[in-house]
Amino acid sequence: MPDHSLALPTVLVVDDDPLCRSMLTYLLQRHGIACEIATAADGVEAVQRFQERQCAVIITDNHMPRMGGLELAAIVKARRPKTYVILISGDMPNDQEHYAQKHGLDYCLPKPFPTQQLSDIVSSALSAVLQERPINLA
């Protein structure tokens, strides 16, 4: 049986646009975020990935076919409340903090967003996860 205490945390990137998925994945890699990256094309596929592996962070678009980001977030939080969910959307309301709290999200980012901002949010979320579950990155 593999030793999961040495595994890197997983970040699941969910977007129906393949270019957006690729750019988000590239951004995480470029900023040197120590994580495994999984991807999904919509909320339904994301739930399957989420069931297959323990995801520390989920970055999800809001509007997608079959299942959107808010519905995905509700399912994720009901099953594993400590999973960080970051919602990105082009039609985010002005009061993002209130919107996040109302929908059980950890963060909301309006598109377009500064790449460093997403990197900082993911790094912060992963740090919190690592404090709960120390891992050996050597």
C-alpha positions as CSV (number, residue, x, y, z in Angstrom):
1,M,0.0,0.0,0.0
2,P,1.4,3.4,-0.9
3,D,2.5,5.9,1.8
4,H,0.1,8.8,1.2
5,S,1.8,10.9,3.9
6,L,4.6,11.6,1.4
7,A,2.2,12.4,-1.5
8,L,1.9,16.0,-2.7
9,P,-1.6,17.6,-2.2
10,T,-3.8,17.6,-5.3
11,V,-5.2,20.7,-6.9
12,L,-8.2,19.9,-9.2
13,V,-8.7,22.4,-12.0
14,V,-12.2,22.4,-13.4
15,D,-13.2,24.4,-16.5
16,D,-15.2,23.5,-19.7
17,D,-12.8,25.5,-21.8
18,P,-9.7,23.4,-22.6
19,L,-7.6,26.5,-23.1
20,C,-8.6,27.8,-19.6
21,R,-7.8,24.5,-18.0
22,S,-4.4,24.4,-19.7
23,M,-3.6,28.0,-18.7
24,L,-4.6,27.4,-15.1
25,T,-2.5,24.3,-15.0
26,Y,0.5,26.1,-16.6
27,L,0.1,29.0,-14.1
28,L,0.3,26.6,-11.1
29,Q,3.4,25.0,-12.6
30,R,5.0,28.3,-13.5
31,H,4.6,29.6,-10.0
32,G,6.3,26.5,-8.6
33,I,3.3,25.4,-6.5
34,A,4.2,22.0,-4.9
35,C,1.1,19.9,-5.9
36,E,-0.2,17.3,-8.1
37,I,-2.6,18.7,-10.7
38,A,-5.7,16.9,-11.9
39,T,-8.2,18.4,-14.4
40,A,-11.9,18.0,-15.2
41,A,-14.1,19.4,-18.0
42,D,-17.2,20.1,-15.9
43,G,-18.7,19.5,-12.4
44,V,-19.8,16.0,-13.1
45,E,-16.3,14.9,-14.2
46,A,-14.9,16.9,-11.2
47,V,-17.0,14.9,-8.7
48,Q,-15.6,11.7,-10.2
49,R,-12.0,12.9,-9.9
50,F,-12.9,14.1,-6.3
51,Q,-14.1,10.6,-5.4
52,E,-11.0,9.0,-6.9
53,R,-8.4,11.1,-5.0
54,Q,-8.4,13.4,-2.1
55,C,-8.2,17.0,-3.5
56,A,-6.8,19.7,-1.2
57,V,-7.9,22.6,-3.5
58,I,-10.5,22.8,-6.3
59,I,-10.3,25.7,-8.7
60,T,-13.5,25.8,-10.7
61,D,-15.2,27.9,-13.3
62,N,-18.8,28.8,-12.4
63,H,-20.8,28.3,-15.7
64,M,-20.2,24.9,-17.2
65,P,-22.5,22.3,-18.9
66,R,-24.0,19.4,-16.9
67,M,-22.9,20.9,-13.5
68,G,-21.6,24.3,-12.6
69,G,-19.1,25.5,-10.0
70,L,-21.6,26.4,-7.3
71,E,-23.3,23.0,-7.5
72,L,-19.8,21.3,-7.5
73,A,-18.8,23.4,-4.4
74,A,-21.9,22.3,-2.5
75,I,-21.2,18.6,-3.2
76,V,-17.5,19.0,-2.3
77,K,-18.2,20.9,1.0
78,A,-20.9,18.4,2.0
79,R,-18.5,15.5,1.6
80,R,-15.2,17.1,2.7
81,P,-15.7,20.5,4.3
82,K,-11.9,21.2,4.6
83,T,-11.4,21.1,0.9
84,Y,-10.7,24.6,-0.4
85,V,-12.9,25.7,-3.2
86,I,-11.9,28.7,-5.4
87,L,-14.6,29.8,-7.8
88,I,-13.5,31.8,-10.9
89,S,-16.1,33.5,-13.1
90,G,-16.5,36.3,-15.6
91,D,-19.8,37.5,-14.0
92,M,-18.8,37.8,-10.3
93,P,-20.8,40.2,-8.2
94,N,-18.9,43.2,-6.7
95,D,-19.2,41.9,-3.1
96,Q,-17.1,38.7,-3.6
97,E,-16.5,38.0,0.0
98,H,-20.3,38.0,0.8
99,Y,-20.9,35.9,-2.3
100,A,-18.3,33.4,-1.2
101,Q,-19.7,33.1,2.3
102,K,-23.3,32.8,0.9
103,H,-22.3,29.9,-1.3
104,G,-19.9,28.1,1.0
105,L,-16.8,29.0,-1.1
106,D,-13.4,29.8,0.3
107,Y,-12.5,32.3,-2.4
108,C,-14.1,34.0,-5.5
109,L,-12.0,35.4,-8.3
110,P,-13.5,37.5,-11.1
111,K,-12.1,36.9,-14.6
112,P,-9.7,38.2,-15.6
113,F,-7.6,38.0,-12.4
114,P,-3.9,38.7,-11.7
115,T,-2.0,35.4,-12.0
116,Q,-0.1,36.2,-8.8
117,Q,-3.3,36.5,-6.9
118,L,-4.4,33.0,-7.8
119,S,-1.0,31.7,-7.0
120,D,-1.0,33.4,-3.6
121,I,-4.5,32.0,-2.8
122,V,-3.5,28.4,-3.8
123,S,-0.2,28.6,-1.9
124,S,-2.0,29.8,1.2
125,A,-4.7,27.1,1.0
126,L,-2.0,24.4,0.5
127,S,0.0,25.7,3.5
128,A,-3.1,25.4,5.6
129,V,-3.6,21.8,4.4
130,L,0.1,20.9,5.0
131,Q,-0.2,22.2,8.6
132,E,-2.9,19.6,9.2
133,R,-1.0,16.9,7.3
134,P,2.8,17.3,7.3
135,I,4.4,15.9,4.2
136,N,8.0,15.3,3.2
137,L,8.8,17.3,0.0
138,A,12.4,16.1,-0.1
